[in-house]
Amino acid sequence: MKLANLLVLPGLLEDADAFKEVVAGLAGVVNPVIADMTRADTIAGLAQDALKQAPEGNFLLAGHSMGGYVALEILRQAPERVSKLALL
């Protein structure tokens, strides 16, 4: 069975460590990718960068705090890539 890809967008001042336990709990359910949200200084720029880090094709998208704002911008920039959205 092919697992769905999940792109996780951390919030302000968060990194992959904040989602370590969540990702461990999702093992075997999804293929998670946690975006590095430190490479741009605007929401639009963060969304563009996160899309470059995202798995190819469609993916599930989860944004926490500021990552939620970036997730909404990803929906604006590339709605065809997002199959489901969770704002946390």
C-alpha positions as CSV (number, residue, x, y, z in Angstrom):
1,M,0.0,0.0,0.0
2,K,1.4,3.4,-1.0
3,L,1.5,5.9,1.9
4,A,0.3,9.5,1.4
5,N,2.9,12.2,1.6
6,L,2.5,14.8,4.4
7,L,4.2,18.2,4.5
8,V,4.3,19.7,8.0
9,L,4.9,23.4,8.4
10,P,6.2,24.4,11.9
11,G,5.3,27.6,13.5
12,L,7.4,30.6,14.3
13,L,10.5,29.7,16.3
14,E,9.8,26.0,15.8
15,D,11.7,23.4,13.8
16,A,11.5,19.7,13.1
17,D,12.2,18.9,16.8
18,A,8.8,20.2,17.7
19,F,7.2,17.4,15.6
20,K,9.6,14.5,16.4
21,E,7.0,12.6,18.4
22,V,4.2,13.4,16.0
23,V,6.2,12.1,13.1
24,A,7.2,8.9,15.0
25,G,3.5,8.3,15.8
26,L,2.6,8.6,12.1
27,A,5.2,6.0,11.0
28,G,3.5,3.6,8.6
29,V,0.5,5.9,8.1
30,V,2.1,8.7,6.0
31,N,5.5,9.7,4.7
32,P,6.1,13.0,6.5
33,V,8.4,15.9,5.4
34,I,8.9,18.7,7.9
35,A,9.7,21.9,6.1
36,D,12.6,24.2,7.1
37,M,10.8,27.5,7.7
38,T,13.9,29.6,8.1
39,R,14.9,30.3,4.5
40,A,12.6,33.3,3.7
41,D,11.3,36.4,5.4
42,T,7.8,36.7,3.9
43,I,4.8,34.4,4.0
44,A,4.8,34.1,0.2
45,G,8.5,33.4,0.2
46,L,8.1,30.7,2.9
47,A,5.3,29.1,0.9
48,Q,7.5,29.1,-2.3
49,D,10.4,27.5,-0.3
50,A,8.1,24.9,1.4
51,L,6.8,23.9,-2.0
52,K,10.4,23.2,-3.2
53,Q,10.8,21.0,-0.1
54,A,7.5,19.2,-0.6
55,P,7.2,15.7,-2.0
56,E,6.5,15.6,-5.7
57,G,2.8,15.5,-6.8
58,N,0.0,15.8,-4.3
59,F,0.4,15.9,-0.6
60,L,-1.4,16.3,2.7
61,L,-0.6,19.6,4.3
62,A,-0.5,20.5,8.0
63,G,0.5,23.9,9.3
64,H,1.0,24.9,13.0
65,S,0.7,28.5,14.1
66,M,2.6,30.6,11.5
67,G,2.9,27.5,9.4
68,G,-0.9,27.7,9.1
69,Y,-0.6,31.1,7.4
70,V,2.0,29.6,5.1
71,A,-0.3,26.6,4.4
72,L,-3.0,29.0,3.3
73,E,-0.5,30.7,1.0
74,I,0.5,27.3,-0.5
75,L,-3.2,26.8,-1.2
76,R,-3.2,30.1,-3.1
77,Q,0.0,29.4,-5.0
78,A,-0.5,25.7,-5.8
79,P,-4.0,24.4,-4.9
80,E,-3.7,21.4,-7.2
81,R,-0.9,20.0,-5.1
82,V,-2.8,19.9,-1.8
83,S,-5.2,17.0,-1.3
84,K,-6.1,17.7,2.4
85,L,-5.3,20.5,4.8
86,A,-5.0,20.6,8.6
87,L,-4.5,24.0,10.4
88,L,-3.2,23.4,13.9
